[in-house]
Each structure stands twice: as structure tokens, then as C-alpha cells.
Amino acid sequence: MKKTSLAALLIALVLALTSVCGFAEEAAESVAAEQPFEQWNEDAPALNALIEYVEAVTDPDSPDFIPEMDRIATFDMDGTLMGELYPTYLEYYMLAWRILKDPDCQPDAAMLEVGRTLRDCALDNSFPSDMAMQHAVQAARAYSGMTLNEFSDFVTRILVRDVDGFEGMTYGECFYLPMVEVVEYLQDNGFTCYVCSGSDRFICRTFIEGMLEIPYNNIIGMDVQLEATEQGDEEALDHTFSIGEDVVRTDKLLIKNLKTNKVLQIAQEIGQRPVLSFGNSSGDTSMHNYVISNNPYRSAAFMLIADDDVRDYGNPEKAAGLREKWEAAGYNVISMANDWKTIYGEEVKKTGEFHWMEELAEDREPVETLSQVEPEGDADEAESAEAEGDGSVQYVMYLGTNDKDTNKPVFTQHEAMERAKEILIKHFGGYTIQEANGGWIDDGTEYQEYTLVIYLSDTTEEQIHAAADELISVFNQSSVLIQANPTTTEFYSAE
């Protein structure tokens, strides 16, 4: 019998140990690959409900099986995928900074008023009830004329700033890490994920880039009208886009993507009903209900509650009431405090200190307008010009269309537009009217209202009030909001 040398035995032992270690390493990697939720507590009810759901709908032998092409999930953004309490919404901070600090922005009086309101009311959340609509209108104006690349660059410059109220995190990093895992888990299981946000679509596009693998065309949000740089007063159908042109934002607000608008945008842009929905507020309930009712497939909705006041700026008492409300509505509830091991990462710390007022302090004056220029002639001539409407003031009226007594729409949207036009043409030689959607909270209930934004120039205060009196009567309103904005008017004709 041939003897085996000691060296050979040692070599064989080393090879065997190496093989075992390699197998162990592969096994560990395999286990890690099967554990996609490192940032969640294992006993989180919402997480287990999601895993059970995904396993059922991706099993070809299950009665709940959903073909991959129909596995669609929609996510709200602010407060669902990323933080919104430092101390207010990211898009509010962006607009306040644009109006109050950006040297490239020359705000008028109306824009400055909104910028200062955003700054002054954020820390105690004392915003007026129509702040969402005021923000949307003035954001459209503040970013008007920027190309999409210029706007993306502006957003990026904000995202690299340190988050107020925290240390160890920039605005661009303020994603909820457990929710990032949810998106990745769904994508790994054949789901197509969409963002459906009340924030500006192009803010969302820039914000998500590099953090989530969601393509631009899967992002739905608040929208403004775009136009070509050389389009001028031409309609797009009459203009031929030429080599060297670019696309710019305009000041025309198309849609504030909240409540039922989310449903309509999903139907229009996706073209089919999602099977999963994720949100965090009453602005998402319409989207949730659209997903879980009359769905040909098994579906589910998840609502996140901000109940963590240790690692974030949540309100446990308010969240407890919301949990009861959301569960009664048939939604799965995600608790930030109880379900998540971390929110933004262990290195991120809540400071409880804000430098908001100091950072956004300013001494800006409105841009110079014709009304600020000393008029020629005597005082009587100046007063006469003002009385006749000299074009140096633009009036903006915000007309709600919900009955003040019932809070229900007085007319259909089409009828409301036509009735308003009939009244306006009687009082003015011309007007510009835009459709918008307002929202507010009263005694804990959120309301939505189809709103008409009316721009008027070359008129007087008396004419404005006469038209407002008739609008208030016909639409049964308590009042209409009127802004008088100094402006410079030019009727430009190309040479």
C-alpha cells in the first residue's frame, strides 16, 4: 500500500477547508440576496403583508397571479419616498430660495409676498389655506423662461445643500431607505414602478436620478406648459421647431397633481389601473381607492404615517388617529417608528435646530415697474391715468367654484368656465383665464376646489370690484381673492 506524505495530507486539508469556506461564503451571499429588507424590522405587519402579496401575485400557479406586464405600482414622493418635515416640503424651500435668494430671479411684489409667506410660516406650519395653490401659481412664474437643463441645474444646486434640522445629510440624500428597498424589491419581482407626485414633475425627475432606477417617463407630477424658445405668440401647431431651438418652461400652470387629479393623470399617462399604491396623506386616498376598487387583479394600498419624533419630526398623536382612519379605509399602514430600523441611515442625526429664518433672510425690493417711475405731468393727470387704467397694474383674481354653504361645485368645470367668461367679457375689454385646483384643510378635513385664475390689465379697481360682485353672486362665494401687482407691459412686434 502506497504511503501518503505529510505534506500531501496538509495540502489536501487546506484544499478541503478552502472549498468549505468558499461554499459558506456563497451560501451567505445567497441568503443575503434573499433578504432584501435590511432596513425593516422583521415583524413589521405592513412588510409581511407586502411580501405575502408579491409572492402570491408572482407565482404562476397562484389564483392571484398577475402577468408581469400588468404589475404596476405607483408611489407618492414627498412623505412617502423621502422626508417632508425639515421644516417643510422640498419644493416650498426651493421656491422660497429662488424668490428670496437667487440673484437670477427678479421677483415682483406678488412673488415676493409668496416667498416671504413660505419662509415665515414654515416653522409653525401656519400657512394660509390656499398655500398649495399660491405656491403652484408663483412657482410657474418664478421658473418661467428656464430651459429644462437650466431648471435641472437649479434643482441640483439646492439638492447639494445640507438639510436644515439634521446633520449628516443633504437634501438630495433625504430618501427613506426602507422605501428605497421596497421599490428595488418590487422591480426585482417584475413590477414597473411609477412616481405620482404633487410636486413639479421636473423636480421629481432630477431628485430621483441616481437614487432610484425609475425612468423619466415613469414620473408624473405637477405640470406647467412648455414652449419652444422661438415660438413667441405662435401656437405650437403653427410653429416649426428649428435647429438650435430649445424647450423652456412657461408661467402657465397646467395641473396641480393631487387628489382625483392623480387618478386622472394615472389613467391618461399609464393607461391601465395599477395594482399597488403607496402614499402618506389624504392627497393620496383617491389614488389608493382607484387601485383597490374594481380592480381585475388582487390589489393593495399602503399608507405611511409619520409617527417618529425621535429620528424625524413626526407627530405620534396625530399619526395614531391617521392609523385608525387609514386602516378603516382598507389600507395597510407603515409605521416609521415601529417598522423601520433606520430612516435616513444611522449616520444621520436629528438636531432639532433650524436656521431657516437666518438662511432665507433678505432685503429685496420688487423689480422696478412703470408704477414706480415718476409720472410726467401734474398729479391730476397721474390720477386720471390711474382711473382709466394705464396698464401699470395687473389684477389677478382667484375664483373658487365650490358653493360656500355646501362646499360642493356650483357648476361642472366646463359650465363654470363658460359662466365666468360671460361675466368677464361684460366688464372688461379682454382677460386671460387659467384653470387650477385649490386645496385647504378645515377642522381636519381636506377640501379640493376647481379654481379659475383670472388676469386683467388696463382696468380699474372699480371695474374689478364690479365684476367680483357678480362672480361672488353667481358662484355663491364668500369672497374672491384679488391681487394688484405692479407690472411692466410691452406689446412687442417683431421687426
C-alpha positions as semicolon CSV with decimal commas, in nm:
position;residue;x (nm);y (nm);z (nm)
1;M;0,000;0,000;0,000
2;K;0,135;0,340;-0,103
3;K;0,206;0,576;0,185
4;T;0,077;0,933;0,175
5;S;0,329;1,201;0,273
6;L;0,252;1,450;0,549
7;A;0,285;1,738;0,300
8;A;0,023;1,584;0,073
9;L;-0,213;1,543;0,364
10;L;-0,168;1,907;0,464
11;I;-0,231;2,023;0,107
12;A;-0,548;1,815;0,088
13;L;-0,669;1,956;0,418
14;V;-0,610;2,313;0,306
15;L;-0,799;2,250;-0,020
16;A;-1,088;2,097;0,171
17;L;-1,109;2,392;0,410
18;T;-1,090;2,636;0,122
19;S;-1,374;2,455;-0,051
20;V;-1,586;2,461;0,264
21;C;-1,516;2,832;0,321
22;G;-1,600;2,907;-0,039
23;F;-1,924;2,718;-0,011
24;A;-2,006;2,900;0,312
25;E;-1,935;3,236;0,150
26;E;-2,158;3,152;-0,146
27;A;-2,431;3,040;0,091
28;A;-2,405;3,363;0,289
29;E;-2,429;3,565;-0,030
30;S;-2,732;3,363;-0,134
31;V;-2,903;3,425;0,200
32;A;-2,823;3,797;0,172
33;A;-2,973;3,806;-0,175
34;E;-3,292;3,655;-0,035
35;Q;-3,309;3,921;0,241
36;P;-3,386;4,245;0,055
37;F;-3,516;4,431;0,361
38;E;-3,217;4,515;0,581
39;Q;-3,372;4,846;0,695
40;W;-3,701;4,695;0,816
41;N;-3,793;4,518;1,138
42;E;-3,880;4,160;1,052
43;D;-4,209;4,168;1,243
44;A;-4,343;4,477;1,063
45;P;-4,705;4,390;0,966
46;A;-4,703;4,605;0,652
47;L;-4,378;4,447;0,532
48;N;-4,509;4,096;0,581
49;A;-4,832;4,189;0,403
50;L;-4,630;4,321;0,108
51;I;-4,409;4,011;0,089
52;E;-4,711;3,778;0,105
53;Y;-4,882;3,979;-0,167
54;V;-4,580;3,980;-0,400
55;E;-4,519;3,608;-0,354
56;A;-4,883;3,535;-0,438
57;V;-4,911;3,753;-0,749
58;T;-4,577;3,640;-0,895
59;D;-4,647;3,266;-0,857
60;P;-4,775;3,127;-1,190
61;D;-4,964;2,857;-1,001
62;S;-5,141;3,102;-0,770
63;P;-5,502;3,213;-0,838
64;D;-5,375;3,568;-0,767
65;F;-5,106;3,554;-1,037
66;I;-5,056;3,881;-1,229
67;P;-4,870;3,881;-1,562
68;E;-4,555;4,091;-1,547
69;M;-4,685;4,350;-1,792
70;D;-4,972;4,429;-1,553
71;R;-4,762;4,455;-1,236
72;I;-4,773;4,831;-1,187
73;A;-4,702;5,016;-0,862
74;T;-4,749;5,390;-0,801
75;F;-4,567;5,591;-0,532
76;D;-4,631;5,937;-0,398
77;M;-4,299;6,114;-0,334
78;D;-4,297;6,375;-0,053
79;G;-4,350;6,193;0,275
80;T;-4,364;5,852;0,105
81;L;-4,026;5,807;-0,062
82;M;-3,848;6,098;0,106
83;G;-3,877;6,333;0,402
84;E;-4,101;6,639;0,408
85;L;-4,065;6,780;0,759
86;Y;-3,742;6,984;0,760
87;P;-3,924;7,207;0,822
88;T;-4,150;7,193;0,515
89;Y;-4,183;7,050;0,166
90;L;-3,870;7,048;-0,050
91;E;-4,047;7,230;-0,334
92;Y;-4,156;7,505;-0,088
93;Y;-3,793;7,550;0,017
94;M;-3,681;7,561;-0,345
95;L;-3,930;7,832;-0,436
96;A;-3,853;8,039;-0,125
97;W;-3,482;8,022;-0,206
98;R;-3,546;8,105;-0,573
99;I;-3,754;8,413;-0,486
100;L;-3,562;8,541;-0,185
101;K;-3,200;8,449;-0,257
102;D;-3,136;8,356;-0,621
103;P;-2,966;8,651;-0,799
104;D;-3,102;8,522;-1,131
105;C;-3,461;8,576;-1,015
106;Q;-3,613;8,924;-1,021
107;P;-3,939;8,884;-0,825
108;D;-4,231;9,124;-0,844
109;A;-4,447;9,215;-0,545
110;A;-4,680;8,914;-0,573
111;M;-4,391;8,671;-0,600
112;L;-4,209;8,830;-0,304
113;E;-4,520;8,804;-0,092
114;V;-4,546;8,430;-0,154
115;G;-4,172;8,377;-0,099
116;R;-4,188;8,554;0,237
117;T;-4,500;8,363;0,337
118;L;-4,324;8,034;0,261
119;R;-4,034;8,145;0,479
120;D;-4,231;8,297;0,767
121;C;-4,495;8,024;0,807
122;A;-4,287;7,708;0,767
123;L;-4,160;7,662;1,122
124;D;-4,505;7,662;1,280
125;N;-4,697;7,540;0,973
126;S;-4,918;7,850;0,978
127;F;-4,960;7,862;0,602
128;P;-5,282;8,013;0,465
129;S;-5,537;7,756;0,350
130;D;-5,468;7,821;-0,019
131;M;-5,088;7,798;0,011
132;A;-5,062;7,498;-0,220
133;M;-5,232;7,692;-0,497
134;Q;-5,039;8,013;-0,432
135;H;-4,717;7,812;-0,445
136;A;-4,812;7,643;-0,771
137;V;-4,901;7,970;-0,945
138;Q;-4,591;8,159;-0,832
139;A;-4,360;7,862;-0,893
140;A;-4,475;7,859;-1,254
141;R;-4,390;8,229;-1,277
142;A;-4,058;8,208;-1,088
143;Y;-3,914;7,936;-1,312
144;S;-4,066;8,064;-1,636
145;G;-3,816;8,105;-1,920
146;M;-3,571;7,843;-1,788
147;T;-3,475;7,562;-2,020
148;L;-3,521;7,215;-1,878
149;N;-3,145;7,180;-1,834
150;E;-3,125;7,515;-1,655
151;F;-3,407;7,414;-1,425
152;S;-3,243;7,079;-1,353
153;D;-2,919;7,261;-1,268
154;F;-3,108;7,490;-1,030
155;V;-3,270;7,190;-0,856
156;T;-2,931;7,018;-0,829
157;R;-2,777;7,326;-0,662
158;I;-3,048;7,303;-0,396
159;L;-3,010;6,927;-0,351
160;V;-2,643;6,951;-0,257
161;R;-2,723;7,181;0,037
162;D;-2,731;7,042;0,392
163;V;-3,079;6,960;0,522
164;D;-3,197;7,204;0,787
165;G;-3,282;7,030;1,115
166;F;-3,045;6,735;1,056
167;E;-2,674;6,668;1,037
168;G;-2,503;6,425;0,803
169;M;-2,745;6,457;0,510
170;T;-2,805;6,676;0,205
171;Y;-3,145;6,740;0,051
172;G;-3,052;6,505;-0,232
173;E;-2,993;6,222;0,017
174;C;-3,313;6,255;0,221
175;F;-3,473;5,937;0,089
176;Y;-3,640;5,692;0,326
177;L;-3,402;5,397;0,294
178;P;-3,670;5,136;0,382
179;M;-3,887;5,267;0,098
180;V;-3,592;5,255;-0,144
181;E;-3,576;4,884;-0,056
182;V;-3,948;4,848;-0,137
183;V;-3,900;4,998;-0,484
184;E;-3,600;4,776;-0,555
185;Y;-3,782;4,467;-0,424
186;L;-4,079;4,529;-0,649
187;Q;-3,860;4,592;-0,951
188;D;-3,671;4,268;-0,882
189;N;-4,009;4,092;-0,892
190;G;-4,118;4,227;-1,228
191;F;-4,310;4,537;-1,117
192;T;-4,295;4,862;-1,310
193;C;-4,280;5,149;-1,061
194;Y;-4,417;5,499;-1,121
195;V;-4,391;5,815;-0,913
196;C;-4,716;6,013;-0,898
197;S;-4,642;6,329;-0,701
198;G;-4,800;6,663;-0,623
199;S;-4,454;6,815;-0,672
200;D;-4,328;6,951;-1,002
201;R;-4,262;6,669;-1,248
202;F;-3,919;6,806;-1,338
203;I;-3,815;6,845;-0,972
204;C;-3,903;6,478;-0,922
205;R;-3,703;6,374;-1,228
206;T;-3,387;6,545;-1,107
207;F;-3,436;6,442;-0,745
208;I;-3,479;6,071;-0,816
209;E;-3,191;6,043;-1,061
210;G;-2,910;5,838;-0,909
211;M;-3,121;5,718;-0,614
212;L;-3,393;5,509;-0,778
213;E;-3,389;5,340;-1,116
214;I;-3,718;5,491;-1,226
215;P;-3,703;5,635;-1,579
216;Y;-3,816;5,991;-1,655
217;N;-4,124;5,873;-1,845
218;N;-4,245;5,693;-1,529
219;I;-4,262;6,016;-1,330
220;I;-4,593;6,206;-1,307
221;G;-4,627;6,537;-1,125
222;M;-4,745;6,894;-1,122
223;D;-4,703;7,039;-1,471
224;V;-4,653;7,373;-1,640
225;Q;-4,687;7,433;-2,012
226;L;-4,367;7,416;-2,216
227;E;-4,286;7,603;-2,534
228;A;-4,008;7,642;-2,791
229;T;-3,762;7,926;-2,740
230;E;-3,850;8,090;-3,075
231;Q;-4,222;8,018;-3,058
232;G;-4,325;8,363;-2,936
233;D;-4,700;8,423;-2,963
234;E;-4,747;8,141;-3,214
235;E;-4,947;7,835;-3,125
236;A;-4,736;7,520;-3,123
237;L;-4,935;7,384;-3,418
238;D;-4,835;7,692;-3,619
239;H;-4,466;7,682;-3,521
240;T;-4,195;7,466;-3,674
241;F;-3,923;7,375;-3,425
242;S;-3,591;7,472;-3,584
243;I;-3,233;7,353;-3,541
244;G;-3,076;7,528;-3,245
245;E;-3,401;7,587;-3,059
246;D;-3,462;7,463;-2,706
247;V;-3,762;7,393;-2,482
248;V;-3,843;7,631;-2,195
249;R;-4,088;7,643;-1,907
250;T;-4,371;7,896;-1,918
251;D;-4,573;8,057;-1,641
252;K;-4,891;7,868;-1,732
253;L;-4,985;7,611;-1,467
254;L;-5,149;7,307;-1,625
255;I;-5,228;7,086;-1,325
256;K;-5,169;7,051;-0,952
257;N;-5,139;6,675;-0,922
258;L;-5,335;6,597;-0,605
259;K;-5,649;6,405;-0,511
260;T;-5,855;6,296;-0,813
261;N;-5,606;6,466;-1,045
262;K;-5,368;6,183;-0,955
263;V;-5,624;5,929;-1,072
264;L;-5,686;6,115;-1,397
265;Q;-5,316;6,152;-1,468
266;I;-5,252;5,783;-1,399
267;A;-5,533;5,685;-1,636
268;Q;-5,405;5,923;-1,901
269;E;-5,031;5,858;-1,877
270;I;-5,011;5,492;-1,770
271;G;-5,324;5,375;-1,945
272;Q;-5,414;5,099;-1,701
273;R;-5,502;5,057;-1,337
274;P;-5,206;4,991;-1,101
275;V;-5,222;4,703;-0,855
276;L;-5,014;4,861;-0,577
277;S;-5,026;5,214;-0,438
278;F;-4,807;5,385;-0,175
279;G;-4,880;5,722;-0,013
280;N;-4,882;5,916;0,314
281;S;-5,165;6,170;0,317
282;S;-5,523;6,242;0,224
283;G;-5,393;6,372;-0,110
284;D;-5,318;6,006;-0,193
285;T;-5,650;5,850;-0,095
286;S;-5,801;5,896;-0,440
287;M;-5,506;5,711;-0,594
288;H;-5,538;5,434;-0,334
289;N;-5,911;5,394;-0,391
290;Y;-5,861;5,383;-0,767
291;V;-5,615;5,097;-0,718
292;I;-5,809;4,882;-0,471
293;S;-6,162;4,918;-0,609
294;N;-6,297;4,744;-0,920
295;N;-5,953;4,608;-0,999
296;P;-5,946;4,292;-1,212
297;Y;-5,637;4,182;-1,017
298;R;-5,568;4,142;-0,649
299;S;-5,450;4,483;-0,531
300;A;-5,330;4,662;-0,218
301;A;-5,263;5,012;-0,086
302;F;-5,006;5,118;0,174
303;M;-5,018;5,439;0,378
304;L;-4,713;5,565;0,567
305;I;-4,764;5,751;0,896
306;A;-4,506;5,998;1,034
307;D;-4,508;5,879;1,396
308;D;-4,133;5,902;1,468
309;D;-4,044;6,213;1,670
310;V;-3,703;6,078;1,777
311;R;-3,528;6,024;1,443
312;D;-3,755;6,259;1,246
313;Y;-4,012;6,534;1,303
314;G;-4,322;6,317;1,320
315;N;-4,631;6,361;1,537
316;P;-4,720;6,035;1,719
317;E;-5,054;6,164;1,847
318;K;-5,173;6,276;1,504
319;A;-5,035;5,958;1,347
320;A;-5,237;5,740;1,585
321;G;-5,558;5,896;1,458
322;L;-5,446;5,856;1,100
323;R;-5,364;5,489;1,154
324;E;-5,720;5,425;1,266
325;K;-5,856;5,622;0,971
326;W;-5,636;5,453;0,709
327;E;-5,694;5,102;0,842
328;A;-6,069;5,162;0,834
329;A;-6,032;5,261;0,469
330;G;-5,868;4,927;0,388
331;Y;-5,507;5,045;0,363
332;N;-5,201;4,875;0,510
333;V;-5,025;5,115;0,749
334;I;-4,647;5,161;0,759
335;S;-4,515;5,298;1,089
336;M;-4,188;5,488;1,061
337;A;-4,129;5,450;1,436
338;N;-4,212;5,081;1,476
339;D;-4,144;4,922;1,136
340;W;-3,811;5,074;1,035
341;K;-3,464;5,007;1,176
342;T;-3,347;5,335;1,030
343;I;-3,498;5,621;0,830
344;Y;-3,217;5,804;0,653
345;G;-2,923;5,596;0,778
346;E;-2,757;5,561;1,116
347;E;-2,511;5,843;1,043
348;V;-2,793;6,098;1,003
349;K;-2,900;6,272;1,324
350;K;-3,196;6,496;1,402
351;T;-3,072;6,820;1,560
352;G;-3,399;6,992;1,650
353;E;-3,237;7,318;1,540
354;F;-3,338;7,518;1,233
355;H;-3,151;7,800;1,062
356;W;-3,443;7,861;0,828
357;M;-3,512;8,228;0,902
358;E;-3,143;8,318;0,901
359;E;-3,076;8,135;0,575
360;L;-3,369;8,292;0,391
361;A;-3,331;8,644;0,533
362;E;-3,340;8,907;0,257
363;D;-3,393;9,275;0,189
364;R;-3,521;9,252;-0,166
365;E;-3,742;9,509;-0,333
366;P;-3,983;9,423;-0,615
367;V;-3,846;9,470;-0,965
368;E;-3,887;9,823;-1,099
369;T;-4,217;9,870;-1,275
370;L;-4,390;10,151;-1,460
371;S;-4,587;10,235;-1,146
372;Q;-4,260;10,309;-0,963
373;V;-4,144;10,558;-1,225
374;E;-4,231;10,921;-1,152
375;P;-4,508;11,011;-1,398
376;E;-4,476;11,311;-1,625
377;G;-4,730;11,592;-1,586
378;D;-4,916;11,705;-1,279
379;A;-5,085;11,499;-1,011
380;D;-5,428;11,535;-1,168
381;E;-5,301;11,377;-1,491
382;A;-5,146;11,089;-1,296
383;E;-5,469;11,027;-1,107
384;S;-5,662;11,038;-1,433
385;A;-5,430;10,780;-1,590
386;E;-5,476;10,552;-1,290
387;A;-5,854;10,588;-1,304
388;E;-5,863;10,499;-1,671
389;G;-5,632;10,202;-1,627
390;D;-5,281;10,278;-1,750
391;G;-5,156;9,917;-1,773
392;S;-4,905;9,957;-1,489
393;V;-5,108;9,731;-1,258
394;Q;-5,209;9,375;-1,331
395;Y;-5,500;9,240;-1,130
396;V;-5,525;8,868;-1,055
397;M;-5,850;8,719;-0,927
398;Y;-5,873;8,368;-0,779
399;L;-6,231;8,245;-0,817
400;G;-6,334;7,930;-0,634
401;T;-6,625;7,731;-0,773
402;N;-6,744;7,541;-0,464
403;D;-7,068;7,667;-0,306
404;K;-6,979;7,847;0,020
405;D;-7,268;7,677;0,204
406;T;-7,235;7,318;0,083
407;N;-6,871;7,313;-0,034
408;K;-6,991;7,133;-0,347
409;P;-6,924;7,256;-0,701
410;V;-7,184;7,506;-0,819
411;F;-7,136;7,406;-1,186
412;T;-6,947;7,148;-1,385
413;Q;-6,596;7,265;-1,473
414;H;-6,698;7,340;-1,830
415;E;-7,006;7,533;-1,715
416;A;-6,801;7,725;-1,457
417;M;-6,554;7,834;-1,724
418;E;-6,829;7,949;-1,961
419;R;-7,022;8,140;-1,691
420;A;-6,705;8,317;-1,580
421;K;-6,624;8,415;-1,939
422;E;-6,974;8,560;-1,986
423;I;-6,930;8,780;-1,680
424;L;-6,574;8,889;-1,756
425;I;-6,643;8,993;-2,116
426;K;-6,922;9,224;-1,991
427;H;-6,685;9,411;-1,760
428;F;-6,354;9,410;-1,944
429;G;-6,221;9,452;-2,294
430;G;-6,001;9,146;-2,252
431;Y;-5,884;8,891;-1,998
432;T;-5,666;8,582;-1,954
433;I;-5,806;8,285;-1,761
434;Q;-5,633;7,970;-1,635
435;E;-5,767;7,655;-1,474
436;A;-5,622;7,549;-1,141
437;N;-5,706;7,331;-0,842
438;G;-5,700;7,465;-0,487
439;G;-5,696;7,278;-0,161
440;W;-5,719;7,350;0,213
441;I;-5,777;7,182;0,548
442;D;-6,062;7,283;0,779
443;D;-6,119;7,107;1,113
444;G;-5,902;6,817;0,999
445;T;-6,089;6,766;0,670
446;E;-5,912;6,833;0,342
447;Y;-6,113;7,002;0,066
448;Q;-6,040;7,045;-0,304
449;E;-6,180;7,313;-0,533
450;Y;-6,171;7,376;-0,906
451;T;-6,039;7,732;-0,929
452;L;-6,021;7,991;-1,205
453;V;-5,723;8,228;-1,208
454;I;-5,810;8,547;-1,399
455;Y;-5,550;8,801;-1,518
456;L;-5,667;9,155;-1,603
457;S;-5,480;9,463;-1,721
458;D;-5,574;9,814;-1,837
459;T;-5,860;9,832;-1,590
460;T;-5,954;9,999;-1,264
461;E;-6,025;9,891;-0,910
462;E;-6,391;9,989;-0,952
463;Q;-6,429;9,764;-1,259
464;I;-6,254;9,478;-1,075
465;H;-6,491;9,508;-0,778
466;A;-6,797;9,529;-1,002
467;A;-6,700;9,206;-1,177
468;A;-6,611;9,043;-0,844
469;D;-6,955;9,131;-0,704
470;E;-7,124;8,948;-0,991
471;L;-6,888;8,648;-0,971
472;I;-6,949;8,616;-0,596
473;S;-7,326;8,618;-0,653
474;V;-7,334;8,374;-0,944
475;F;-7,088;8,125;-0,786
476;N;-7,223;8,178;-0,428
477;Q;-6,880;8,262;-0,283
478;S;-6,793;8,433;0,044
479;S;-6,526;8,632;-0,142
480;V;-6,275;8,623;-0,423
481;L;-5,903;8,677;-0,375
482;I;-5,777;8,983;-0,564
483;Q;-5,410;9,071;-0,607
484;A;-5,295;9,402;-0,755
485;N;-4,944;9,356;-0,893
486;P;-4,727;9,634;-1,036
487;T;-4,616;9,530;-1,381
488;T;-4,442;9,648;-1,693
489;T;-4,646;9,592;-2,008
490;E;-4,500;9,578;-2,357
491;F;-4,681;9,482;-2,676
492;Y;-4,384;9,357;-2,875
493;S;-4,396;9,311;-3,252
494;A;-4,103;9,157;-3,435
495;E;-3,939;9,381;-3,694
